[in-house]
């Protein structure tokens, strides 16, 4: 089981790391265009976005999927 976890693409990557990378890569405007959620479009910040994403599984899933697509393109 440990080996399976270490091979998962998001293993060891925090939500804050994911969000920071996406903001650096795309910027808030593009992020809000790709994933239309208020915390990305109205006065966005890492702190407020993390709070929302931690409570909203469907939104977190979209962010994680975008992150995985983003890192695939850069590797």
Secondary structure, 3 states (H helix, E strand, C coil): CHHHHHHCCCCCCCHHHHHHHHHHHHHHHHHHHHCCCHHHHCCCCHHHHHHHHHHCHHHHHHHHHHHHHHHHHHC
